[in-house]
Every structure is written in structure tokens, then in C-alpha cells.
Amino acid sequence: MTRPDLPYRPCAGVMLVNRDGRVFVGQRLDSVLEAWQMPQGGIDPGEDPYQAALRELGEETGVRPHHVELIAEAPEELTYDLPEEMIGVVWNGKWRGQRQRWFLFRFTGEDHHIDIRTPEPEFRAWRWADPAELPDIIVGFKVDLYRRLLEIFAEPLARNGGAA
């Protein structure tokens, strides 16, 4: 059962694709699951979603804006609901899930430009994944959102060597 009385947390997400068409994924520090996810995080009040995406990318991966190029932006917000047992635990119980603006960026840097040991680290490990792998390696409650992202970004991913 979801909590329709709670709002969705505004969030920006980044699908970062390298020269080989593979996507950056990280394992969260606060989870013992073998699940991986793409960089994402809250949009501050008054913050532009694109700027939030670049900020979150830097905060979570150490990747600087001059090492990315915008390929595409999802034309719609995507949402997911937290599992019932997580509502009230995550984000101090203020949100039922997230509504996310997603951006597809080309990574123009080298792997050594990625450093997950940031001042407030979120990931314990990272790797490049095949786009088609994403729904199989994400936590269960985000699978539909990741499948939708692969549909939305299918054409630009194919153009950039990362056919899903």
C-alpha cells in the first residue's frame, strides 16, 4: 500500500554513457543489496533540474561538468513509489517516492576522472554496465522506471553505441 497523502520528492537523475555505450552504475553505501543504480538526488528549492543533475553527478561520482555533454533529456517526469516498509524510514517520512527528471550525458573524460570517494560518498563501488542490464541489477521497486528510461533513451543510446 502506498501513501497517497505523501508527495513525491523532486529529483534529478543521470544516465552517464561512456565511449563504449556503457552506463555508469554505483552500489549504494547504505545498502547491503547487490543492487546498482545510476546517480540521482534531490532538486533543491528553486534549483533547475539540469543544474541539479550536474550537481548530483559531481557529488556522487566526482565527475565535473566539463567531462560531460548533454545527449538527451527525458520529456516527462518519471515516478516510483517506495516499498511500504521504507516509507517513514527514508527521507524522515516526508515522501512516498520520487518524481524524477532524467538526463542522458555522454562522458567525455577518462575513468580516472571518476572518484566516488566524495566528501559525502553515496557509492561503495562503481562500474560500467550494458544498458540492457540495468533492469536486472537495480532494486526491485525501480525496475519499471529503468525500463521506461531505456525506452525513452533507446534512440540516442543506439546513436551513441549503447543500444539497450
Protein Blocks (a to p, Z undefined) as FASTA:
>chain_A
ZZfkbccddddddddddfkopacddddfkbcbfbdcdddddddehiafklmmmmmmmmmn
opafklcccfbdcfbdcdddddfklgokagnlpagbdcddddddddfbdfklpcfbbfbd
cbfbdcdddfklmmmmgcfklmmmmmmmmmmmmmmmmmnopaZZ
